[in-house]
């Protein structure tokens, strides 16, 4: 039971009554976790777009249902026979959902193949990402599972909107390096790593003054266009998400094998239908190596502190795969709702569409997020979850709340006309959880951040003094 005990609210209300919020939607909720008493609430039950505060739900559910020592595994297998340094068959990479699989991990697989004295492969590089569904059917509707519902098409080439796959690498993006030359001349533009999987088309020139860089990849292709100008003496690194990450893994693997003198005659193909795969390929697989991810503890920390969207979406699909046998958003989100119910939230009064908060279809209230924070505070994962949230001066809070004298661990969220901040405050050795979400504002984001910081400072001021009289919301 949450008790009602509210501080004097004039200073907090003064921030929420500012004219910039007159036409905006917002909600605030603050709870004293030491005695489970309500400190402040305003519009706290209003459903709002949470942006990256959605990750609090996703990481909390993942921690409780998967455990902090859960690890993903990516496996390397051979299908066929090796004779006279020749594999008559295929090399297969089976994805297990690891969002941290890296170029270095793939290099390990290359070294393993080389150590098997294989110098020629007659078949294909086969990539299997079937741990997560590529398409799902609910009722009479087929849904693409490559990206969640509610993501906007215009940023699908951005690093923060990378495609989701059970076989990922380098967070599913490639780096475009741009170096200036002399004014009027074409700039040096290269891909890192250099791979034929992505085509680079550059008209970028060097100019005097500031940069005016244009870079994009159309959603349906892996052609990166670079145009505009880069200032003299400047250098830029711009990450661009790739299309179809599993094929990216397979293509780069084949290129690295060829570079090591291992000739692969076939192409790079997917085999995601397990029944069809067994029917067409009766030869058993020989597993020769595997790579385990860092513990979920490390993955959750990076998910919240650095706000990595790909990690959050993979966590959602992992929950679906583990508990429903299908790695889909639908089943993963069912697990998120089960977790919210465990926290005491009414799951009928929420709308969840992804795990990262990038979808504008998500609707939750500050009260519901506070229930998650409250539940995690009293769970056996309390200390770890607390540390997973950025502190002042860290991650997404790096340049904020510099005047706050207490201790704060909080998750930020940001979309167009959306700003959110939720977490924990330690003021005079008393722990509070809070959530504030602002939607549909037309003022600058800087102004909203000033309001958020003003509310935190007001809480510090009010809660560091003898409490005032009780007030209703």
Number of C-alpha atoms within 10 A of each C-alpha: 6 11 12 15 19 21 19 18 20 11 15 21 13 13 19 20 10 10 10 16 20 10 11 15 17 25 22 26 24 26 29 22 20 10 13 15 17 18 25 23 21 18 17 23 16 18 21 26 31 34 29 28 31 27 29 29 25 30 27 21 25 24 21 14 16 16 14 17 11 15 18 19 15 21 17 22 20 23 21 20 12 17 11 9 14 16 22 17 19 23 26 24 27 22 24 24 28 26 26 20 24 17 15 11 18 21 15 15 23 20 14 15 20 16 10 12 15 18 20 21 22 17 18 21 25 25 24 24 23 21 22 28 21 18 11 17 11 8 6 6 8 10 18 15 20 19 19 22 18 14 17 12 10 11 16 21 23 18 21 20 24 25 26 28 31 26 29 29 22 17 23 29 24 21 18 21 16 24 21 22 19 14 17 13 14 18 24 15 21 15 20 13 12 14 15 13 17 18 15 17 13 19 14 25 26 25 23 13 13 11 16 15 15 14 18 17 23 15 15 8 12 20 17 20 16 20 16 15 25 27 21 20 14 15 16 15 14 14 18 24 26 28 25 19 24 27 22 25 25 26 22 20 20 23 17 18 22 16 11 13 12 21 17 21 14 15 14 22 16 17 15 18 12 11 9 10 11 12 9 9 12 10 13 11 15 14 14 13 15 16 18 15 21 17 14 20 19 13 23 28 20 18 22 29 21 17 25 21 24 23 25 30 26 26 31 27 29 28 26 23 20 15 15 14 13 20 28 29 32 21 21 28 21 19 22 25 22 14 22 23 16 15 20 13 21 12 18 8 13 16 16 22 21 29 31 33 30 28 23 20 17 22 19 23 26 31 25 26 27 27 23 24 28 23 19 22 20 11 12 11 16 16 12 16 22 19 14 24 29 24 22 20 12 14 17 19 20 12 10 15 19 11 9 15 13 14 15 24 21 26 27 25 23 20 17 12 16 24 25 28 23 28 26 26 24 15 18 13 10 13 17 26 25 26 28 29 30 26 22 16 20 14 13 10 16 9 13 21 17 14 19 22 19 18 20 18 19 19 21 18 14 18 18 13 9 8 12 13 10 13 13 11 12
